[in-house]
Each structure stands twice: as structure tokens, then as C-alpha cells.
Amino acid sequence: LLDKMIDEEAKRFVAKYLLAFTDKVINKAQTDELRRIVMLTKFEQIIENEKIEAVNRAVDNARREDREEARREMERVVEKLLRKGDEVSVVSECTGFSIEDVQRIQESILQEA
């Protein structure tokens, strides 16, 4: 029940009263968890939230890097198709790249030559 509560203030309030009324009924692990929730200070909550945000940022960065790597791989495919002699419009249609992007890659190939 407490894990599903979003409002931390309400969570601590409920935990305090659960702890008071169920001290003799619940097991030690549950009592310890209730005490932990009750004792969390605002500072600790901020630190905990910052940890969660840091993990979320790391996951987002990893996903962004994966997307960037996938795009670079598709650019290599576009380059191979162009070097093979495929038309810009065909490469664009097959890869999902815009005509302009395919033309940009084609220009870079021509500059290398």
C-alpha cells in the first residue's frame, strides 16, 4: 500500500499510524520498513530523488547514444548503396532517409574522390 502512494507526506503519516497500531501484529521486517519510511527526512528524500533522477538521466543518455549509433550505421548503409550505384530516390525510399540527407552523403562521397 505504501509503495503505491505518491505523496511522501501522506505516506509518512500513514506509516506512523500503521506502526503505532500494528506494532505487535506485524513482523520485524515490516516494522523496520515502516520505521524507515517514518524517519526519512526531507533531506533524505531529496537525496533519494536525486539518485533516481541520475539513474533516469543515465538511461536516457544510453538510449540517445544507441539511436545515434543506429543512425551512423544507416548512414554507412546509405553510403554503400550510393557507391553501388543506386539512385538517390531509391536509397531514400529504402532507408527512410530524406532525399536531402542522401544527397548530402552522396556529396561527401564525391568530395572524397
Backbone as XML, in Angstrom:
<?xml version="1.0"?>
<chain id="A" units="angstrom">
  <residue number="1" name="LEU">
    <atom name="N" x="0.828" y="-1.199" z="0.000"/>
    <atom name="CA" x="0.000" y="0.000" z="0.000"/>
    <atom name="C" x="0.865" y="1.253" z="0.000"/>
  </residue>
  <residue number="2" name="LEU">
    <atom name="N" x="1.845" y="1.305" z="0.869"/>
    <atom name="CA" x="2.685" y="2.495" z="0.970"/>
    <atom name="C" x="3.515" y="2.717" z="-0.290"/>
  </residue>
  <residue number="3" name="ASP">
    <atom name="N" x="3.966" y="1.635" z="-0.925"/>
    <atom name="CA" x="4.763" y="1.766" z="-2.143"/>
    <atom name="C" x="3.988" y="2.455" z="-3.253"/>
  </residue>
  <residue number="4" name="LYS">
    <atom name="N" x="2.674" y="2.326" z="-3.247"/>
    <atom name="CA" x="1.842" y="2.890" z="-4.313"/>
    <atom name="C" x="1.465" y="4.344" z="-4.058"/>
  </residue>
  <residue number="5" name="MET">
    <atom name="N" x="1.732" y="4.834" z="-2.861"/>
    <atom name="CA" x="1.392" y="6.217" z="-2.527"/>
    <atom name="C" x="2.446" y="7.155" z="-3.113"/>
  </residue>
  <residue number="6" name="ILE">
    <atom name="N" x="2.002" y="8.203" z="-3.753"/>
    <atom name="CA" x="2.912" y="9.152" z="-4.384"/>
    <atom name="C" x="3.303" y="10.261" z="-3.417"/>
  </residue>
  <residue number="7" name="ASP">
    <atom name="N" x="2.354" y="10.778" z="-2.685"/>
    <atom name="CA" x="2.594" y="11.885" z="-1.762"/>
    <atom name="C" x="3.402" y="11.389" z="-0.562"/>
  </residue>
  <residue number="8" name="GLU">
    <atom name="N" x="4.641" y="11.858" z="-0.463"/>
    <atom name="CA" x="5.544" y="11.402" z="0.599"/>
    <atom name="C" x="5.035" y="11.790" z="1.990"/>
  </residue>
  <residue number="9" name="GLU">
    <atom name="N" x="4.454" y="12.962" z="2.099"/>
    <atom name="CA" x="3.934" y="13.408" z="3.388"/>
    <atom name="C" x="2.815" y="12.475" z="3.866"/>
  </residue>
  <residue number="10" name="ALA">
    <atom name="N" x="1.916" y="12.148" z="2.956"/>
    <atom name="CA" x="0.815" y="11.240" z="3.294"/>
    <atom name="C" x="1.352" y="9.848" z="3.604"/>
  </residue>
  <residue number="11" name="LYS">
    <atom name="N" x="2.367" y="9.443" z="2.869"/>
    <atom name="CA" x="2.979" y="8.121" z="3.091"/>
    <atom name="C" x="3.539" y="8.025" z="4.511"/>
  </residue>
  <residue number="12" name="ARG">
    <atom name="N" x="4.272" y="9.063" z="4.939"/>
    <atom name="CA" x="4.835" y="9.053" z="6.295"/>
    <atom name="C" x="3.728" y="9.075" z="7.349"/>
  </residue>
  <residue number="13" name="PHE">
    <atom name="N" x="2.680" y="9.838" z="7.103"/>
    <atom name="CA" x="1.546" y="9.917" z="8.028"/>
    <atom name="C" x="0.922" y="8.539" z="8.219"/>
  </residue>
  <residue number="14" name="VAL">
    <atom name="N" x="0.634" y="7.864" z="7.114"/>
    <atom name="CA" x="0.023" y="6.526" z="7.181"/>
    <atom name="C" x="0.979" y="5.546" z="7.845"/>
  </residue>
  <residue number="15" name="ALA">
    <atom name="N" x="2.271" y="5.649" z="7.511"/>
    <atom name="CA" x="3.255" y="4.737" z="8.094"/>
    <atom name="C" x="3.341" y="4.898" z="9.605"/>
  </residue>
  <residue number="16" name="LYS">
    <atom name="N" x="3.291" y="6.135" z="10.088"/>
    <atom name="CA" x="3.331" y="6.378" z="11.536"/>
    <atom name="C" x="2.171" y="5.675" z="12.239"/>
  </residue>
  <residue number="17" name="TYR">
    <atom name="N" x="0.977" y="5.833" z="11.698"/>
    <atom name="CA" x="-0.191" y="5.246" z="12.351"/>
    <atom name="C" x="-0.240" y="3.729" z="12.197"/>
  </residue>
  <residue number="18" name="LEU">
    <atom name="N" x="0.222" y="3.228" z="11.074"/>
    <atom name="CA" x="0.316" y="1.770" z="10.923"/>
    <atom name="C" x="1.297" y="1.208" z="11.949"/>
  </residue>
  <residue number="19" name="LEU">
    <atom name="N" x="2.400" y="1.879" z="12.103"/>
    <atom name="CA" x="3.410" y="1.434" z="13.048"/>
    <atom name="C" x="2.862" y="1.441" z="14.477"/>
  </residue>
  <residue number="20" name="ALA">
    <atom name="N" x="2.150" y="2.486" z="14.815"/>
    <atom name="CA" x="1.598" y="2.596" z="16.168"/>
    <atom name="C" x="0.550" y="1.521" z="16.442"/>
  </residue>
  <residue number="21" name="PHE">
    <atom name="N" x="-0.301" y="1.245" z="15.467"/>
    <atom name="CA" x="-1.408" y="0.316" z="15.695"/>
    <atom name="C" x="-1.056" y="-1.148" z="15.451"/>
  </residue>
  <residue number="22" name="THR">
    <atom name="N" x="0.000" y="-1.397" z="14.702"/>
    <atom name="CA" x="0.281" y="-2.791" z="14.336"/>
    <atom name="C" x="1.600" y="-3.298" z="14.895"/>
  </residue>
  <residue number="23" name="ASP">
    <atom name="N" x="2.174" y="-2.570" z="15.815"/>
    <atom name="CA" x="3.480" y="-2.917" z="16.352"/>
    <atom name="C" x="3.559" y="-4.367" z="16.834"/>
  </residue>
  <residue number="24" name="LYS">
    <atom name="N" x="2.511" y="-4.865" z="17.417"/>
    <atom name="CA" x="2.522" y="-6.235" z="17.954"/>
    <atom name="C" x="2.055" y="-7.276" z="16.934"/>
  </residue>
  <residue number="25" name="VAL">
    <atom name="N" x="1.513" y="-6.832" z="15.810"/>
    <atom name="CA" x="0.881" y="-7.749" z="14.863"/>
    <atom name="C" x="1.783" y="-8.102" z="13.678"/>
  </residue>
  <residue number="26" name="ILE">
    <atom name="N" x="2.582" y="-7.145" z="13.217"/>
    <atom name="CA" x="3.390" y="-7.396" z="12.018"/>
    <atom name="C" x="4.784" y="-7.876" z="12.390"/>
  </residue>
  <residue number="27" name="ASN">
    <atom name="N" x="5.487" y="-8.430" z="11.389"/>
    <atom name="CA" x="6.815" y="-8.973" z="11.661"/>
    <atom name="C" x="7.873" y="-7.863" z="11.702"/>
  </residue>
  <residue number="28" name="LYS">
    <atom name="N" x="9.073" y="-8.215" z="12.118"/>
    <atom name="CA" x="10.146" y="-7.235" z="12.324"/>
    <atom name="C" x="10.523" y="-6.528" z="11.033"/>
  </residue>
  <residue number="29" name="ALA">
    <atom name="N" x="10.571" y="-7.242" z="9.935"/>
    <atom name="CA" x="10.951" y="-6.627" z="8.658"/>
    <atom name="C" x="9.941" y="-5.549" z="8.261"/>
  </residue>
  <residue number="30" name="GLN">
    <atom name="N" x="8.681" y="-5.837" z="8.444"/>
    <atom name="CA" x="7.649" y="-4.848" z="8.116"/>
    <atom name="C" x="7.721" y="-3.655" z="9.062"/>
  </residue>
  <residue number="31" name="THR">
    <atom name="N" x="7.978" y="-3.922" z="10.327"/>
    <atom name="CA" x="8.131" y="-2.841" z="11.304"/>
    <atom name="C" x="9.319" y="-1.961" z="10.935"/>
  </residue>
  <residue number="32" name="ASP">
    <atom name="N" x="10.434" y="-2.586" z="10.576"/>
    <atom name="CA" x="11.632" y="-1.825" z="10.191"/>
    <atom name="C" x="11.360" y="-0.968" z="8.958"/>
  </residue>
  <residue number="33" name="GLU">
    <atom name="N" x="10.639" y="-1.509" z="7.984"/>
    <atom name="CA" x="10.311" y="-0.754" z="6.772"/>
    <atom name="C" x="9.436" y="0.453" z="7.116"/>
  </residue>
  <residue number="34" name="LEU">
    <atom name="N" x="8.456" y="0.256" z="7.978"/>
    <atom name="CA" x="7.600" y="1.367" z="8.397"/>
    <atom name="C" x="8.421" y="2.444" z="9.106"/>
  </residue>
  <residue number="35" name="ARG">
    <atom name="N" x="9.329" y="1.993" z="9.961"/>
    <atom name="CA" x="10.175" y="2.955" z="10.679"/>
    <atom name="C" x="11.067" y="3.734" z="9.709"/>
  </residue>
  <residue number="36" name="ARG">
    <atom name="N" x="11.572" y="3.045" z="8.714"/>
    <atom name="CA" x="12.417" y="3.701" z="7.710"/>
    <atom name="C" x="11.638" y="4.802" z="6.989"/>
  </residue>
  <residue number="37" name="ILE">
    <atom name="N" x="10.421" y="4.497" z="6.614"/>
    <atom name="CA" x="9.588" y="5.476" z="5.913"/>
    <atom name="C" x="9.288" y="6.660" z="6.814"/>
  </residue>
  <residue number="38" name="VAL">
    <atom name="N" x="8.968" y="6.393" z="8.061"/>
    <atom name="CA" x="8.647" y="7.461" z="9.003"/>
    <atom name="C" x="9.861" y="8.345" z="9.239"/>
  </residue>
  <residue number="39" name="MET">
    <atom name="N" x="11.039" y="7.760" z="9.290"/>
    <atom name="CA" x="12.240" y="8.503" z="9.645"/>
    <atom name="C" x="12.851" y="9.282" z="8.487"/>
  </residue>
  <residue number="40" name="LEU">
    <atom name="N" x="12.433" y="9.018" z="7.279"/>
    <atom name="CA" x="13.016" y="9.745" z="6.157"/>
    <atom name="C" x="12.802" y="11.243" z="6.336"/>
  </residue>
  <residue number="41" name="THR">
    <atom name="N" x="13.882" y="11.958" z="6.333"/>
    <atom name="CA" x="13.773" y="13.411" z="6.429"/>
    <atom name="C" x="13.594" y="13.980" z="5.035"/>
  </residue>
  <residue number="42" name="LYS">
    <atom name="N" x="13.229" y="15.209" z="4.974"/>
    <atom name="CA" x="13.078" y="15.881" z="3.686"/>
    <atom name="C" x="14.399" y="15.833" z="2.918"/>
  </residue>
  <residue number="43" name="PHE">
    <atom name="N" x="15.514" y="16.037" z="3.639"/>
    <atom name="CA" x="16.830" y="15.990" z="3.012"/>
    <atom name="C" x="17.089" y="14.629" z="2.379"/>
  </residue>
  <residue number="44" name="GLU">
    <atom name="N" x="16.787" y="13.572" z="3.121"/>
    <atom name="CA" x="16.982" y="12.217" z="2.597"/>
    <atom name="C" x="16.100" y="11.979" z="1.377"/>
  </residue>
  <residue number="45" name="GLN">
    <atom name="N" x="14.893" y="12.522" z="1.412"/>
    <atom name="CA" x="14.000" y="12.372" z="0.262"/>
    <atom name="C" x="14.595" y="13.050" z="-0.962"/>
  </residue>
  <residue number="46" name="ILE">
    <atom name="N" x="15.166" y="14.236" z="-0.764"/>
    <atom name="CA" x="15.783" y="14.960" z="-1.874"/>
    <atom name="C" x="16.949" y="14.151" z="-2.441"/>
  </residue>
  <residue number="47" name="ILE">
    <atom name="N" x="17.784" y="13.618" z="-1.564"/>
    <atom name="CA" x="18.921" y="12.800" z="-1.995"/>
    <atom name="C" x="18.432" y="11.573" z="-2.766"/>
  </residue>
  <residue number="48" name="GLU">
    <atom name="N" x="17.420" y="10.910" z="-2.231"/>
    <atom name="CA" x="16.863" y="9.723" z="-2.881"/>
    <atom name="C" x="16.311" y="10.081" z="-4.267"/>
  </residue>
  <residue number="49" name="ASN">
    <atom name="N" x="15.588" y="11.191" z="-4.349"/>
    <atom name="CA" x="15.044" y="11.625" z="-5.637"/>
    <atom name="C" x="16.151" y="11.966" z="-6.621"/>
  </residue>
  <residue number="50" name="GLU">
    <atom name="N" x="17.227" y="12.572" z="-6.124"/>
    <atom name="CA" x="18.360" y="12.886" z="-6.998"/>
    <atom name="C" x="19.014" y="11.620" z="-7.538"/>
  </residue>
  <residue number="51" name="LYS">
    <atom name="N" x="19.096" y="10.586" z="-6.711"/>
    <atom name="CA" x="19.647" y="9.308" z="-7.177"/>
    <atom name="C" x="18.789" y="8.745" z="-8.307"/>
  </residue>
  <residue number="52" name="ILE">
    <atom name="N" x="17.481" y="8.768" z="-8.099"/>
    <atom name="CA" x="16.557" y="8.253" z="-9.106"/>
    <atom name="C" x="16.677" y="9.057" z="-10.395"/>
  </residue>
  <residue number="53" name="GLU">
    <atom name="N" x="16.746" y="10.373" z="-10.282"/>
    <atom name="CA" x="16.889" y="11.228" z="-11.463"/>
    <atom name="C" x="18.202" y="10.956" z="-12.185"/>
  </residue>
  <residue number="54" name="ALA">
    <atom name="N" x="19.281" y="10.726" z="-11.439"/>
    <atom name="CA" x="20.584" y="10.440" z="-12.052"/>
    <atom name="C" x="20.529" y="9.141" z="-12.844"/>
  </residue>
  <residue number="55" name="VAL">
    <atom name="N" x="19.885" y="8.143" z="-12.278"/>
    <atom name="CA" x="19.746" y="6.866" z="-12.988"/>
    <atom name="C" x="18.914" y="7.067" z="-14.256"/>
  </residue>
  <residue number="56" name="ASN">
    <atom name="N" x="17.829" y="7.820" z="-14.150"/>
    <atom name="CA" x="16.983" y="8.078" z="-15.320"/>
    <atom name="C" x="17.750" y="8.832" z="-16.407"/>
  </residue>
  <residue number="57" name="ARG">
    <atom name="N" x="18.571" y="9.816" z="-15.998"/>
    <atom name="CA" x="19.382" y="10.545" z="-16.983"/>
    <atom name="C" x="20.378" y="9.613" z="-17.662"/>
  </residue>
  <residue number="58" name="ALA">
    <atom name="N" x="20.991" y="8.716" z="-16.893"/>
    <atom name="CA" x="21.950" y="7.767" z="-17.470"/>
    <atom name="C" x="21.271" y="6.851" z="-18.483"/>
  </residue>
  <residue number="59" name="VAL">
    <atom name="N" x="20.075" y="6.396" z="-18.156"/>
    <atom name="CA" x="19.323" y="5.538" z="-19.081"/>
    <atom name="C" x="18.981" y="6.320" z="-20.343"/>
  </residue>
  <residue number="60" name="ASP">
    <atom name="N" x="18.523" y="7.566" z="-20.189"/>
    <atom name="CA" x="18.190" y="8.396" z="-21.354"/>
    <atom name="C" x="19.408" y="8.621" z="-22.237"/>
  </residue>
  <residue number="61" name="ASN">
    <atom name="N" x="20.563" y="8.884" z="-21.624"/>
    <atom name="CA" x="21.795" y="9.085" z="-22.390"/>
    <atom name="C" x="22.178" y="7.827" z="-23.157"/>
  </residue>
  <residue number="62" name="ALA">
    <atom name="N" x="22.038" y="6.684" z="-22.526"/>
    <atom name="CA" x="22.361" y="5.418" z="-23.197"/>
    <atom name="C" x="21.437" y="5.201" z="-24.393"/>
  </residue>
  <residue number="63" name="ARG">
    <atom name="N" x="20.158" y="5.504" z="-24.212"/>
    <atom name="CA" x="19.219" y="5.362" z="-25.334"/>
    <atom name="C" x="19.569" y="6.313" z="-26.464"/>
  </residue>
  <residue number="64" name="ARG">
    <atom name="N" x="19.923" y="7.558" z="-26.114"/>
    <atom name="CA" x="20.291" y="8.548" z="-27.127"/>
    <atom name="C" x="21.521" y="8.073" z="-27.893"/>
  </residue>
  <residue number="65" name="GLU">
    <atom name="N" x="22.512" y="7.549" z="-27.170"/>
    <atom name="CA" x="23.718" y="7.044" z="-27.823"/>
    <atom name="C" x="23.391" y="5.876" z="-28.742"/>
  </residue>
  <residue number="66" name="ASP">
    <atom name="N" x="22.474" y="5.007" z="-28.332"/>
    <atom name="CA" x="22.058" y="3.892" z="-29.183"/>
    <atom name="C" x="21.407" y="4.399" z="-30.462"/>
  </residue>
  <residue number="67" name="ARG">
    <atom name="N" x="20.552" y="5.428" z="-30.348"/>
    <atom name="CA" x="19.907" y="5.997" z="-31.536"/>
    <atom name="C" x="20.935" y="6.628" z="-32.463"/>
  </residue>
  <residue number="68" name="GLU">
    <atom name="N" x="21.905" y="7.339" z="-31.882"/>
    <atom name="CA" x="22.950" y="7.966" z="-32.688"/>
    <atom name="C" x="23.781" y="6.914" z="-33.407"/>
  </residue>
  <residue number="69" name="GLU">
    <atom name="N" x="24.101" y="5.832" z="-32.723"/>
    <atom name="CA" x="24.869" y="4.744" z="-33.346"/>
    <atom name="C" x="24.055" y="4.098" z="-34.466"/>
  </residue>
  <residue number="70" name="ALA">
    <atom name="N" x="22.763" y="3.914" z="-34.247"/>
    <atom name="CA" x="21.899" y="3.336" z="-35.286"/>
    <atom name="C" x="21.865" y="4.246" z="-36.512"/>
  </residue>
  <residue number="71" name="ARG">
    <atom name="N" x="21.801" y="5.551" z="-36.290"/>
    <atom name="CA" x="21.795" y="6.493" z="-37.422"/>
    <atom name="C" x="23.121" y="6.423" z="-38.177"/>
  </residue>
  <residue number="72" name="ARG">
    <atom name="N" x="24.241" y="6.374" z="-37.456"/>
    <atom name="CA" x="25.545" y="6.265" z="-38.128"/>
    <atom name="C" x="25.622" y="4.987" z="-38.961"/>
  </residue>
  <residue number="73" name="GLU">
    <atom name="N" x="25.074" y="3.901" z="-38.419"/>
    <atom name="CA" x="25.068" y="2.636" z="-39.158"/>
    <atom name="C" x="24.231" y="2.765" z="-40.434"/>
  </residue>
  <residue number="74" name="MET">
    <atom name="N" x="23.079" y="3.412" z="-40.336"/>
    <atom name="CA" x="22.241" y="3.608" z="-41.519"/>
    <atom name="C" x="22.940" y="4.514" z="-42.536"/>
  </residue>
  <residue number="75" name="GLU">
    <atom name="N" x="23.691" y="5.503" z="-42.060"/>
    <atom name="CA" x="24.454" y="6.355" z="-42.979"/>
    <atom name="C" x="25.492" y="5.527" z="-43.735"/>
  </residue>
  <residue number="76" name="ARG">
    <atom name="N" x="26.091" y="4.553" z="-43.065"/>
    <atom name="CA" x="27.056" y="3.666" z="-43.743"/>
    <atom name="C" x="26.352" y="2.824" z="-44.802"/>
  </residue>
  <residue number="77" name="VAL">
    <atom name="N" x="25.123" y="2.384" z="-44.504"/>
    <atom name="CA" x="24.337" y="1.616" z="-45.477"/>
    <atom name="C" x="24.017" y="2.501" z="-46.682"/>
  </residue>
  <residue number="78" name="VAL">
    <atom name="N" x="23.595" y="3.731" z="-46.414"/>
    <atom name="CA" x="23.290" y="4.674" z="-47.499"/>
    <atom name="C" x="24.527" y="4.858" z="-48.377"/>
  </residue>
  <residue number="79" name="GLU">
    <atom name="N" x="25.661" y="5.053" z="-47.731"/>
    <atom name="CA" x="26.902" y="5.241" z="-48.483"/>
    <atom name="C" x="27.208" y="4.021" z="-49.365"/>
  </residue>
  <residue number="80" name="LYS">
    <atom name="N" x="27.048" y="2.838" z="-48.823"/>
    <atom name="CA" x="27.302" y="1.618" z="-49.612"/>
    <atom name="C" x="26.367" y="1.526" z="-50.813"/>
  </residue>
  <residue number="81" name="LEU">
    <atom name="N" x="25.096" y="1.834" z="-50.586"/>
    <atom name="CA" x="24.126" y="1.776" z="-51.684"/>
    <atom name="C" x="24.473" y="2.796" z="-52.764"/>
  </residue>
  <residue number="82" name="LEU">
    <atom name="N" x="24.873" y="3.984" z="-52.364"/>
    <atom name="CA" x="25.245" y="5.008" z="-53.337"/>
    <atom name="C" x="26.500" y="4.606" z="-54.099"/>
  </residue>
  <residue number="83" name="ARG">
    <atom name="N" x="27.486" y="4.055" z="-53.392"/>
    <atom name="CA" x="28.720" y="3.605" z="-54.054"/>
    <atom name="C" x="28.425" y="2.474" z="-55.041"/>
  </residue>
  <residue number="84" name="LYS">
    <atom name="N" x="27.404" y="1.691" z="-54.721"/>
    <atom name="CA" x="26.999" y="0.594" z="-55.598"/>
    <atom name="C" x="26.312" y="1.117" z="-56.868"/>
  </residue>
  <residue number="85" name="GLY">
    <atom name="N" x="25.845" y="2.378" z="-56.798"/>
    <atom name="CA" x="25.232" y="2.989" z="-57.965"/>
    <atom name="C" x="23.726" y="3.154" z="-57.877"/>
  </residue>
  <residue number="86" name="ASP">
    <atom name="N" x="23.151" y="2.895" z="-56.737"/>
    <atom name="CA" x="21.704" y="3.058" z="-56.604"/>
    <atom name="C" x="21.333" y="4.537" z="-56.675"/>
  </residue>
  <residue number="87" name="GLU">
    <atom name="N" x="20.158" y="4.801" z="-57.206"/>
    <atom name="CA" x="19.657" y="6.166" z="-57.329"/>
    <atom name="C" x="19.342" y="6.759" z="-55.953"/>
  </residue>
  <residue number="88" name="VAL">
    <atom name="N" x="19.489" y="8.067" z="-55.844"/>
    <atom name="CA" x="19.216" y="8.780" z="-54.607"/>
    <atom name="C" x="17.792" y="8.512" z="-54.133"/>
  </residue>
  <residue number="89" name="SER">
    <atom name="N" x="16.818" y="8.573" z="-55.049"/>
    <atom name="CA" x="15.414" y="8.370" z="-54.668"/>
    <atom name="C" x="15.169" y="6.957" z="-54.148"/>
  </residue>
  <residue number="90" name="VAL">
    <atom name="N" x="15.846" y="5.965" z="-54.736"/>
    <atom name="CA" x="15.688" y="4.576" z="-54.300"/>
    <atom name="C" x="16.301" y="4.394" z="-52.911"/>
  </residue>
  <residue number="91" name="VAL">
    <atom name="N" x="17.486" y="4.953" z="-52.709"/>
    <atom name="CA" x="18.158" y="4.862" z="-51.408"/>
    <atom name="C" x="17.305" y="5.536" z="-50.337"/>
  </residue>
  <residue number="92" name="SER">
    <atom name="N" x="16.760" y="6.691" z="-50.676"/>
    <atom name="CA" x="15.914" y="7.416" z="-49.737"/>
    <atom name="C" x="14.694" y="6.578" z="-49.366"/>
  </residue>
  <residue number="93" name="GLU">
    <atom name="N" x="14.062" y="6.017" z="-50.350"/>
    <atom name="CA" x="12.857" y="5.204" z="-50.099"/>
    <atom name="C" x="13.169" y="3.963" z="-49.271"/>
  </residue>
  <residue number="94" name="CYS">
    <atom name="N" x="14.277" y="3.321" z="-49.553"/>
    <atom name="CA" x="14.622" y="2.072" z="-48.858"/>
    <atom name="C" x="15.115" y="2.289" z="-47.426"/>
  </residue>
  <residue number="95" name="THR">
    <atom name="N" x="15.750" y="3.418" z="-47.180"/>
    <atom name="CA" x="16.352" y="3.640" z="-45.855"/>
    <atom name="C" x="15.531" y="4.550" z="-44.962"/>
  </residue>
  <residue number="96" name="GLY">
    <atom name="N" x="14.604" y="5.306" z="-45.547"/>
    <atom name="CA" x="13.830" y="6.250" z="-44.754"/>
    <atom name="C" x="14.533" y="7.587" z="-44.579"/>
  </residue>
  <residue number="97" name="PHE">
    <atom name="N" x="15.743" y="7.720" z="-45.139"/>
    <atom name="CA" x="16.447" y="8.998" z="-45.110"/>
    <atom name="C" x="15.797" y="9.936" z="-46.107"/>
  </residue>
  <residue number="98" name="SER">
    <atom name="N" x="15.841" y="11.224" z="-45.797"/>
    <atom name="CA" x="15.283" y="12.203" z="-46.737"/>
    <atom name="C" x="16.186" y="12.278" z="-47.970"/>
  </residue>
  <residue number="99" name="ILE">
    <atom name="N" x="15.616" y="12.768" z="-49.057"/>
    <atom name="CA" x="16.394" y="12.968" z="-50.294"/>
    <atom name="C" x="17.594" y="13.869" z="-49.999"/>
  </residue>
  <residue number="100" name="GLU">
    <atom name="N" x="17.356" y="14.911" z="-49.205"/>
    <atom name="CA" x="18.429" y="15.854" z="-48.881"/>
    <atom name="C" x="19.568" y="15.177" z="-48.114"/>
  </residue>
  <residue number="101" name="ASP">
    <atom name="N" x="19.214" y="14.314" z="-47.166"/>
    <atom name="CA" x="20.248" y="13.602" z="-46.403"/>
    <atom name="C" x="21.048" y="12.671" z="-47.305"/>
  </residue>
  <residue number="102" name="VAL">
    <atom name="N" x="20.361" y="11.982" z="-48.188"/>
    <atom name="CA" x="21.051" y="11.069" z="-49.111"/>
    <atom name="C" x="21.956" y="11.873" z="-50.042"/>
  </residue>
  <residue number="103" name="GLN">
    <atom name="N" x="21.474" y="13.015" z="-50.529"/>
    <atom name="CA" x="22.295" y="13.864" z="-51.399"/>
    <atom name="C" x="23.513" y="14.392" z="-50.652"/>
  </residue>
  <residue number="104" name="ARG">
    <atom name="N" x="23.344" y="14.728" z="-49.378"/>
    <atom name="CA" x="24.476" y="15.198" z="-48.567"/>
    <atom name="C" x="25.544" y="14.113" z="-48.461"/>
  </residue>
  <residue number="105" name="ILE">
    <atom name="N" x="25.108" y="12.876" z="-48.241"/>
    <atom name="CA" x="26.055" y="11.756" z="-48.149"/>
    <atom name="C" x="26.720" y="11.526" z="-49.503"/>
  </residue>
  <residue number="106" name="GLN">
    <atom name="N" x="25.931" y="11.654" z="-50.569"/>
    <atom name="CA" x="26.480" y="11.474" z="-51.911"/>
    <atom name="C" x="27.541" y="12.553" z="-52.201"/>
  </residue>
  <residue number="107" name="GLU">
    <atom name="N" x="27.286" y="13.765" z="-51.781"/>
    <atom name="CA" x="28.268" y="14.850" z="-51.977"/>
    <atom name="C" x="29.556" y="14.575" z="-51.223"/>
  </residue>
  <residue number="108" name="SER">
    <atom name="N" x="29.443" y="14.026" z="-50.022"/>
    <atom name="CA" x="30.655" y="13.708" z="-49.254"/>
    <atom name="C" x="31.462" y="12.604" z="-49.937"/>
  </residue>
  <residue number="109" name="ILE">
    <atom name="N" x="30.759" y="11.675" z="-50.597"/>
    <atom name="CA" x="31.448" y="10.603" z="-51.332"/>
    <atom name="C" x="32.202" y="11.215" z="-52.521"/>
  </residue>
  <residue number="110" name="LEU">
    <atom name="N" x="31.552" y="12.138" z="-53.234"/>
    <atom name="CA" x="32.156" y="12.768" z="-54.384"/>
    <atom name="C" x="33.362" y="13.608" z="-53.985"/>
  </residue>
  <residue number="111" name="GLN">
    <atom name="N" x="33.312" y="14.227" z="-52.816"/>
    <atom name="CA" x="34.443" y="15.041" z="-52.350"/>
    <atom name="C" x="35.638" y="14.188" z="-51.993"/>
  </residue>
  <residue number="112" name="GLU">
    <atom name="N" x="35.382" y="12.935" z="-51.576"/>
    <atom name="CA" x="36.477" y="12.026" z="-51.246"/>
    <atom name="C" x="37.247" y="11.619" z="-52.482"/>
  </residue>
  <residue number="113" name="ALA">
    <atom name="N" x="36.546" y="11.553" z="-53.602"/>
    <atom name="CA" x="37.148" y="11.054" z="-54.842"/>
    <atom name="C" x="38.078" y="12.029" z="-55.500"/>
  </residue>
</chain>
